[in-house]
Amino acid sequence: HLIERSKEGEPHAVLVDLPTEYVLSFTIEPLGTITGLASIIEVSRIANIWFDSGSTRLNIELTGFYDGTVHHKLRDDIAINKKHNIVVTVSGKSSTVAVNGGILSRMTTPVRRTYPSAEVYIGFSTNYEPASASIGDISFTGSSADVQTFQSSFSFNQEIFVFGKEQTNIYKGELLAEVISPPAEFVLRFS
């Protein structure tokens, strides 16, 4: 069970013992738009979240299913310079995306594969530039059915990742990572 800071191109966190049902939540305040797809969060084998080119329209691609992917493409842009609460839930045979408490997308979800680990990238993707946004309060937990056995939940609190033309990875001194229910034995690495 490992949480470590990222060097450029390396994950911000590594999740282990992944659940098949989960809740991924975060806050985002778009600061503008960029040309090209704009990366928000990537959790390998779990989810890729980005804005469309030149907009703040959310795309949430859920991965790791036996039968392909599930793509939630929200219809409208979210407001610039306003903080939004995003919650992605995968439970049973459905997945939902809620923005500021309202479910804006619901889709049938195929059976998920189980994976031993997943890498978490905030504002980084091998394919996209970072979104011009403040991203924070990031949490990944097993759904209510799994939460008792899932041991590597993580959260990044407050607005710790700010991306834009003049700002990259500004850390304001808040808690950067928290391991929920840590095991008796673990490794913590940093540089």
Protein Blocks (a to p, Z undefined) as FASTA:
>chain_A
ZZddddehiafbdcehiafbdcdddddddfbdcedjddfbdcehiaccdddehiacdcdd
dehianlpaddddfbdcdehiacddddddehjbdcddeehiafbdcddddddddfbdcdd
ehiafkbccdddddehiacdddfklmmmmcbbccdehjfbccdfkbghiaehiafbdceh
iafbdcdddZZ
